[in-house]
Amino acid sequence: MTTATLPTPTLPTRRDEAWRYADMDGLARLGVDALDQWQAIDLAAGESLTRCLVVGSDAPELHRIRLTLGEGARAELFVTNAGGDYTRVEVEVRLAKGAHFEFGGVTIGGAGVTREFVTQVVHAEPEATSNQTIRAVHWAGATGNFLGEIKVARHAQKTDAAQDFKGLLLEAGASANAVPQLEIFADDVKCAHGATVGALDEAARFYMMARGLDPATAQRLLVQAFIGDAFVALEDEAERETLLDAALAALEGAKL
Amino acid sequence: MMLEITNLHASVGDKPILKGLTLSVPAGEVHAIMGPNGAGKSTLTNVLGGKPGYEVTAGSVTFRGQDLLALEPHERAAAGLFLGFQYPVEIPGVSNVQFLREALNSQRKARGEEPLSGGEFLKLAKDKAALLRMDMEMLKRQVNVGFSGGEKKRAEMVQMGILDPAFAVLDETDSGLDIDALRIVGAGINAIMRSPDKAVLLITHYQRLLDVVKPDKVSILAGGRIVETGGPELALRLEAEGYDAVMA
């Protein structure tokens, strides 16, 4: 006689690729139950959806979203991640023929906190497209991560997938990590990815101050321009303002 | 006195560039500074503007009765100083209109004045753009992004018109301009800055801008100091004979 035992749920470790730069202490405080909470969204053929989220609070947060797109469907997701504690947004996407996924994400903040986006975009069928633009602005020992996986199935020809990550570190000690991961089994595809990390443009900052902008305003304008790329694809101007304002509000008190 | 520079010494890194520069510019005066390459002209501009990396090691600069060197760059602007950049900086993602409105309103706030509304600002911007024959559409574009060298210099003068400073330091504003653009920019400088309560420090290599913006005084900057000051005829002599002959 054998006794069937369910495996005890355990937390992932940093050896798991998708948790490599995570805040394991923050995750432990969330608890193992949080891992089960996936929000599933299915879009039928030709349907479209735009969702804008401002995430983050004083407690750790984990948001897991699973999108399944039917033929020719279109999903747009825009997120400002300005958590005051460990805040992770995970998105898994499966694209059918000719579907499109658009993702714009900003991590912003200081206070030694880790904020991250983890995406997995599966181009399961031909002619689907995806575009991801992530901007990370950090200071005061904080970390911004983007782990982006793109999988292109063997017959998913004419896939067009792009990933663009830029990090802006306002002072030494902050960090940004970008891990693009491409797994391509089709041969007629376009997959582009880019990642850069830098500091604020001092020449631009001086130019702005020479015109009378105080240091905080000059920094705010430069950061606004930097993160704006992530929300360019969002047509609703009011929603765009909301996401930008939430990000820029987090900039108050940042290192000048 | 608008600007009083006394025995100014300044270094970039460990290298002394300005070595005892003394210069006074009263209100109502356009004062041209000419000088060979490496004389310290751009360093003078950057020190007056408060650019990081330029260290004043001795001397003083008094601007409208205030210690200029004690002020941050944005405080200098609010006090009435305008810096015309030799190489205006591109700022992707920020429009000229947003940039200049925020800049003007920051200055007004620092001076205890009411901010301009969007409508008031646009009217002002339109007037000044017209003065420099610049299309308003260009002002809606990102700051200096995709502008030609001449367009950047004209945009600088539009900025000066909008910000309406008491004193302008114009660093080689004529470089990169064709003959027509030079006339437009020169006329713009005259229209914006020729006034009994304003003054200009015009840094240039060439007589041709001085044909349009007629200076009251001309000084030669060489080796980090003012070595000679005269009237407009000094610039003509320099143009004809060169620095070596005139300074000999």
Boltz contact constraints between the chains, C-beta under 6 A:
constraints:
  - contact:
      token1: [A, 203]
      token2: [B, 89]
      max_distance: 6.0
  - contact:
      token1: [A, 204]
      token2: [B, 89]
      max_distance: 6.0
  - contact:
      token1: [A, 204]
      token2: [B, 91]
      max_distance: 6.0
  - contact:
      token1: [A, 206]
      token2: [B, 51]
      max_distance: 6.0
  - contact:
      token1: [A, 207]
      token2: [B, 89]
      max_distance: 6.0
  - contact:
      token1: [A, 209]
      token2: [B, 73]
      max_distance: 6.0
  - contact:
      token1: [A, 209]
      token2: [B, 74]
      max_distance: 6.0
  - contact:
      token1: [A, 210]
      token2: [B, 49]
      max_distance: 6.0
  - contact:
      token1: [A, 210]
      token2: [B, 73]
      max_distance: 6.0
  - contact:
      token1: [A, 210]
      token2: [B, 83]
      max_distance: 6.0
  - contact:
      token1: [A, 211]
      token2: [B, 77]
      max_distance: 6.0
  - contact:
      token1: [A, 211]
      token2: [B, 103]
      max_distance: 6.0
  - contact:
      token1: [A, 212]
      token2: [B, 74]
      max_distance: 6.0
  - contact:
      token1: [A, 212]
      token2: [B, 77]
      max_distance: 6.0
  - contact:
      token1: [A, 212]
      token2: [B, 78]
      max_distance: 6.0
  - contact:
      token1: [A, 212]
      token2: [B, 103]
      max_distance: 6.0
  - contact:
      token1: [A, 212]
      token2: [B, 106]
      max_distance: 6.0
  - contact:
      token1: [A, 212]
      token2: [B, 107]
      max_distance: 6.0
  - contact:
      token1: [A, 213]
      token2: [B, 74]
      max_distance: 6.0
  - contact:
      token1: [A, 213]
      token2: [B, 103]
      max_distance: 6.0
  - contact:
      token1: [A, 213]
      token2: [B, 106]
      max_distance: 6.0
  - contact:
      token1: [A, 214]
      token2: [B, 74]
      max_distance: 6.0
  - contact:
      token1: [A, 214]
      token2: [B, 106]
      max_distance: 6.0
  - contact:
      token1: [A, 221]
      token2: [B, 94]
      max_distance: 6.0
  - contact:
      token1: [A, 225]
      token2: [B, 93]
      max_distance: 6.0
  - contact:
      token1: [A, 225]
      token2: [B, 94]
      max_distance: 6.0
  - contact:
      token1: [A, 228]
      token2: [B, 93]
      max_distance: 6.0
